[in-house]
């Protein structure tokens, strides 16, 4: 009776007309269920541990992006010049990482399918030429052993930044000497043009010496017709005339044997040709000859792959890069003129045999020195 009175009292307070017996039964069922099967489940969905980790990572990434965006806007408003350098540095890191990943993918594919370097498509050959080290791929260390120089610069900066607070000195040095200390990924667009002009000016210093040597070897050519062709070619060079393709190919026999064959080149001329190729000339004659042979062979293989692809398939940046590698300062020449010049180069290169690659080596000077727009 007491229990029923309590129930009726509570029902009256709540404004409910629930019979006391039904309330007692439901109350007992609730208590029984709690005693037997534990507390009732929460209405919230519980995720698995893996889902919890994924949601946490997603949350951290989202917050990081938000903070990074605020940081970028802060730098852009208060430190605009530093923000430009910071943006170039971050993009350079991304490009460097992407180049390394692409090179690894290409090398993995070469290893799996037993593909040689000269069997690759042009773009993959060019990418490996720029990225791969000399030790792993002795036939790919063309241009300036670019990757080795890049790694050397990074190691040098890393060693300098080891002492406490020395990183501030490193930043100052990078700002003052970007060409010497920074790799190409971290150059601004203006710096890329200026630095390429500087490098081309360095290799142009060797052009008169190479042409002078060609004039000196004219009496050493046994064939009278070849002597005449060489004299005419040198005269055109001195007058500032751009030679035709047939004028250069007419001398291919001179560059296959004595006196201008690859194995007959003298030490001084190999040093001049090394400077024209942006290779170091401060090596013994044996190493200079080997590096010039290797470099010219790589360019010859690239030319064959490029001829299969077609110059018309290249982008404007790829065309200018290909011309610059082959001796033409393409930074200030129109794209169509660069394509025309590259077509002339391929016509000469694809006509040469391996024994005549000395002509391709000298073609870096012969075909580029008097080209319209290249005299800067």
Buried (B, 14 or more C-beta within 10 A) or exposed (E): EEEEEEBBEEBEEEEEEEEBEEBEEEEEEEEEEEEEEEEEEEEEEEEEEEEEEEEEEEEEEEEEEEEEEEEBEEBBEEEEEEBEBBBBBEEBEEEBEEBEEBBEEBBEEBEEEEBEBBEBEBBBBBBBBBBBBBEEBEBBBBBBBBBBEBEEBBEBBEEBBEEEEEEEEBEEBBEEEBEEBBBBBBBBEEBEEBBBBEBBEEBBEBBBBBBEBBBEBBEEBEEEEBBEBBBBBBEBBEEEEBBEBEBBBBBBBBBBBEBBBBEBBEEEBBBBBBBBBBBBBEBEEEEBBEBBBBBBBBBBBBBBBBBEBEBEEBEEEBBBBBBBBBBBBBBEBEBEBBBBBBBBBBBBBEBBEEEBBBBBBBBBBBBBBBBEBBEE
